[in-house]
Amino acid sequence: PLLVTVGIVVFFRSPRVAVSLALLIPPIALLWGGRIIQSISDTEHYSSMTRLEAWIVLWPLIEKSPLVGLGPSHYYYYTENLPILGWYVKFSSHNQYMDLVAQYGFLGLAAFCWLVLEITSTALWLRPRVSTYFAHAYLIGAIAGIGGTIVSGMLADWIIPFYYNIGISGFRSSLLFWLFLGGVLALRRILINEFEREDEETGEICASCS
């Protein structure tokens, strides 16, 4: 998530630098990719194995109600009926998108994706139109934050915390994501108000001239 966030910021600051850094990825992957993957697999083998197994085990539950899901947090109580690596225990998916599908179905996941897409497109639309440096930098930070947060959703439920995994305390970190999205909508409202005020002033000038 951090690399994605930094990469987006660099791209908006200097597209040439971002492209140059991207061109370095293939040779780095060829030279050290095997060592990096081996190092990650050695330290995160159990975590990745159990996460993948959890996603596979959850599919029978998702198939029971694929469109609207089983309801908030309800799938957690059914998981102990499905063995994971031979154990009958309650577990969570540790994946934001699997959680959304299990709780709210594919309709819920589609609604979330629609929300993120709309706010991202709004931020991209606003960026060349805002008049202050702060607003410009804020929008770039918001777009980069969205990208990094979306990637972090693959690792755990950092966007909409699942009560039986990260818990209520997880909202302390996820709150920043939603606050930044709210800031984007606030900037849009401010810009629209400026446009409306300019139109009113233009209309008054034209009326006085006539």
Secondary structure as GFF3:
##gff-version 3
##sequence-region A 1 210
A	DSSP	alpha_helix	2	13	.	.	.	ID=ss1
A	DSSP	alpha_helix	15	62	.	.	.	ID=ss2
A	DSSP	alpha_helix	75	78	.	.	.	ID=ss3
A	DSSP	three_ten_helix	79	81	.	.	.	ID=ss4
A	DSSP	alpha_helix	96	126	.	.	.	ID=ss5
A	DSSP	alpha_helix	133	152	.	.	.	ID=ss6
A	DSSP	three_ten_helix	168	170	.	.	.	ID=ss7
A	DSSP	alpha_helix	171	209	.	.	.	ID=ss8
###
